[in-house]
Amino acid sequence: MSLQSIDEYLSYDREHIWHPYTSMSEPLPSYLVESAQGVKIKLADGRELIDGMSSWWAAIHGYNHPTLNTAIEQQLKNMSHVMFGGLSHQPAILLAEKLIDITSESLQHVFFSDSGSVAVEVAIKMAIQYWYAQGKQEKYQLLTVRNGYHGDTFAAMSVCDPVNGMHSMFKATLIEHIFAPAPECYDDGSNNIGALEQLLEKHQSTTAAIIIEPIVQGAGGMRFYCPEYLQQLRSLCDKYDVLLILDEIATGFARTGTLFAYEQANIEADILCVGKALTGGYMSLAATLTTQKVVQGIAADGSGILMHGPTFMANPLACQVANASIDLLLDSPWEKNIEQIEKQLQKELMPCKELASVNDVRVKGAIGVVELKNPVDLKAIQAKFIQKGVWIRPFNRLIYIMPPYIIKPHELTQLTSAILTILKH
Ligand SMILES: *Cc1c(COP(=O)(O)O)cnc(C)c1O
């Protein structure tokens, strides 16, 4: 078989390949990419698009970065992979050291996995094993908030928003967890954490942990909330003796203006998940970090064995590019860059608020969100964005951008003006 034209490739794609959250029987169109460089994605037909998505939060340094390429090329000459059972290697050890170094003091132990969803699965296992080993097998439930997103595998899905996460379809296979209202912070400085505390009080004896995305709820609604909520949440976890799992898979590595979003609340997690931007968008890698307290708790029954071990655990190529990506970030003026992106997004997206179709506009760090009153026609609006030379992928009522940190002001303006112009017409 040989496919030649762009149309032939795309029609094979349409007939045979699932894309994220799409139908195989009635697929939406895909666009064939030839290459990507810096903040630009080049389509096979020659059109160039300014990337507003960082390939779902990941490509923070842009595409085809020489430093990241070199890291992989050099590692490739040593080895692309060895099993992690009984073997170890420098890339993983250096990455663990870096992650321990840049996260809070108490996080001292790292479990590597191959995707964010799996990092969340591992976090949940850690929490359940922690209580199990101490003879508290009844503490297996999780408490979380609505509008959360933690991944697509079953345990991760069970703590996603019950409506967005389509819990009804998988009801029989999902453990029922406890859902508090989505965090809301009010102008007078108060918030709605009282509702969560009531649930925690009621379910304390069965709750192993609270899991939440700090400061920014990503794919479950692109909602932001105040650090005070998170601070109070930490206190409640201590008061009611449950663990706190922070899912920084979307927010980690400076997206919200601090290296990790939890820093804004000045709190520490018992278990922390990172992924997405960990490798600068090059490869799939995630990590779950935890404390000495959790490690000792898991060992309380004498075994201490954490029941997980992916085949491609701590893949050396992925670890080495993660090392390079973190160095690149820390060596860059990232605080200033993100502050500038934030200011520009504020200024250039706010005019959308005047439009009748728009419900809300919000900006946090290098994230800009235009929430509409009604869901978009994805196929139609996607084509319009491409005509304007930008790659923006809305979902439902949300048009949002989180560009690579290296984006230049005039390129960012192209993204924001495409949104404004298309919404106006
Ligand atoms: C994307 C995401 C996940 C899942 O990560 P995958 O790599 O897609 O499995 C989990 N939690 C949050 C907050 C995410 O944004």
The ligand as an SDF file (V2000), in Angstrom:
LIG
                    3D

 15 15  0  0  0  0  0  0  0  0999 V2000
   -3.8840   15.9610   31.1890 C   0  0  0  0  0  0  0  0  0  0  0  0
   -4.1410   15.7680   32.6320 C   0  0  0  0  0  0  0  0  0  0  0  0
   -4.1250   14.4890   33.2140 C   0  0  0  0  0  0  0  0  0  0  0  0
   -3.9260   13.2360   32.4130 C   0  0  0  0  0  0  0  0  0  0  0  0
   -2.6880   13.1720   31.7690 O   0  0  0  0  0  0  0  0  0  0  0  0
   -2.4830   12.2250   30.4880 P   0  0  0  0  0  0  0  0  0  0  0  0
   -1.0190   12.3520   30.1940 O   0  0  0  0  0  0  0  0  0  0  0  0
   -3.3670   12.7530   29.4100 O   0  0  0  0  0  0  0  0  0  0  0  0
   -2.8600   10.8480   30.9090 O   0  0  0  0  0  0  0  0  0  0  0  0
   -4.3460   14.4030   34.5790 C   0  0  0  0  0  0  0  0  0  0  0  0
   -4.5560   15.5060   35.3220 N   0  0  0  0  0  0  0  0  0  0  0  0
   -4.5630   16.7440   34.8030 C   0  0  0  0  0  0  0  0  0  0  0  0
   -4.7890   17.9220   35.6920 C   0  0  0  0  0  0  0  0  0  0  0  0
   -4.3760   16.9210   33.4360 C   0  0  0  0  0  0  0  0  0  0  0  0
   -4.4230   18.1510   32.9080 O   0  0  0  0  0  0  0  0  0  0  0  0
  1  2  1  0
  2  3  1  0
  2 14  2  0
  3  4  1  0
  3 10  2  0
  4  5  1  0
  5  6  1  0
  6  7  2  0
  6  8  1  0
  6  9  1  0
 10 11  1  0
 11 12  2  0
 12 13  1  0
 12 14  1  0
 14 15  1  0
M  END
$$$$
